[in-house]
């Protein structure tokens, strides 16, 4: 007899979701998997959805979670980034443009051969912060489920390859994640101001008609307030964990058995495309090292297509130019954020729609 959750009490479904999320997150953290705080809840929610669970995350908590993530991104974009770019702008421009162009061509190929729908292929291939790309994709009308699978699969693959390259190139490196202090002491005033910016932006963004406004408005407000010295963005780990959990649940609970079958059939080609992009970016890193005299490992990490948080950990534990690496990663994310909607729309318009896409 098939087990289905739809006939079970809602309270029991939530309890199973909570328990499974905690267990999966713990396992993923123990193996140091990137984005474990989001992937654990998302995988748990996919299981619940596949078992025909009926629980859903309300719209308001999801919007507030986007606001917190927007500020998390804003915290990583200090004004010093632009000064760093100005010092050697041709190299930064070349690196950013090349990786975005390579990812866009990849998205076009996936859409052209009907592996994925047009806008979904573009957002899934976009080399920006994975969570932000997923949220932007949803606002652009792409299939957020397939985008999530592609983005987070690439995060894992890129992090694994980058770790391997770092170990081979810098064998003495100690690539380890720092211990998380879940409840650190925080400046109460700055924490309250951070919450006000997150909540105000998350609520106002959609009302102003801004694409992915719940993410973008807090992000922009956070960058401005931070760089003018009016705000020190304060986001304790427990708050980030809650936000990642809400986003993971929202995405995962939208899955169906049809989408899982569709994703499984597309997996070999998606994996091939991911490693193809990694290889192309590695070749460009070699060109940067040769022509611009940049340390090869620095160039490789700077052009690595995605998984910026994992790249930051690897860069911090190896002998590379960390500001250069993170500035190029940040600059690329900002550009993708600006041109992503127009690019996805253009490619979707010029590629065929799969005859039998997922439901």
KAUR-V889534 format. One record per residue. RES is the residue in one letter. NEAR is the number of other ideal C-beta (glycine too) atoms within 10 Angstrom. Layout:
BEGIN
res->(RES	RES)
near->(NEAR	NEAR)
END
This chain:
BEGIN
res->(X	X	X	X	X	X	X	X	X	X	X	X	X	X	X	X	X	X	X	X	X	X	X	X	X	X	X	X	X	X	X	X	X	X	X	X	X	X	X	X	X	X	X	X	X	X	X	X	X	X	X	X	X	X	X	X	X	X	X	X	X	X	X	X	X	X	X	X	X	X	X	X	X	X	X	X	X	X	X	X	X	X	X	X	X	X	X	X	X	X	X	X	X	X	X	X	X	X	X	X	X	X	X	X	X	X	X	X	X	X	X	X	X	X	X	X	X	X	X	X	X	X	X	X	X	X	X	X	X	X	X	X	X	X	X	X	X	X	X	X	X	X	X	X	X	X	X	X	X	X	X	X	X	X	X	X	X	X	X	X	X	X	X	X	X	X	X	X	X	X	X	X	X	X	X	X	X	X	X	X	X	X	X	X	X	X	X	X	X	X	X	X	X	X	X	X	X	X	X	X	X	X	X	X	X	X	X	X	X	X	X	X	X	X	X	X	X	X	X	X	X	X	X	X	X	X	X	X	X	X	X	X	X	X	X	X	X	X	X	X	X	X	X	X	X	X	X	X	X	X	X	X	X	X	X	X	X	X	X	X	X	X	X	X	X	X	X	X	X	X	X	X	X	X	X	X	X	X	X	X	X	X	X	X	X	X	X	X	X	X	X	X	X	X	X	X	X	X	X	X	X	X	X	X	X	X	X	X	X	X	X	X	X	X	X	X	X	X	X	X	X	X	X	X	X	X	X	X	X	X	X	X	X	X	X	X	X	X	X	X	X	X	X	X	X	X	X	X	X	X	X	X	X	X	X	X	X	X	X)
near->(3	5	8	11	20	9	8	17	9	12	9	12	17	14	12	18	24	14	11	17	23	14	12	19	24	11	13	19	14	9	7	14	18	24	21	20	22	29	22	25	28	29	19	25	26	24	18	23	25	15	16	15	21	14	18	14	20	9	11	11	16	20	20	21	28	32	30	25	27	30	30	23	24	26	18	17	20	14	12	11	21	14	10	18	17	9	11	13	11	8	19	20	13	17	26	23	12	19	26	21	11	21	26	22	14	22	28	19	16	25	26	14	13	17	20	31	22	25	26	28	32	31	33	32	32	33	29	26	26	27	26	24	27	28	27	25	28	22	19	22	15	24	23	21	25	25	29	30	26	30	26	24	18	27	24	19	18	25	23	15	18	25	19	10	20	23	14	9	16	16	7	8	18	7	18	9	13	8	6	12	10	11	8	10	7	15	11	9	10	13	16	12	17	28	17	12	26	31	15	14	28	25	17	16	26	17	9	10	7	16	13	22	22	28	29	23	25	31	28	17	22	24	23	14	18	20	16	9	8	10	21	15	21	19	19	16	13	13	20	19	18	16	26	24	25	22	25	30	28	24	27	25	20	18	22	15	13	12	20	16	11	21	20	10	12	20	13	10	14	21	14	11	23	23	13	13	23	22	12	19	24	18	12	18	24	14	15	22	16	11	10	13	9	21	17	16	24	21	28	27	29	29	29	27	25	34	27	25	18	24	27	16	20	24	27	14	19	23	14	24	16	16	13	22	25	20	23	28	29	22	21	27	22	17	17	23	21	10	14	24	19	10	21	28	15	16	21	21	9	11	22	11	10	17	6	8	15	21	9)
END
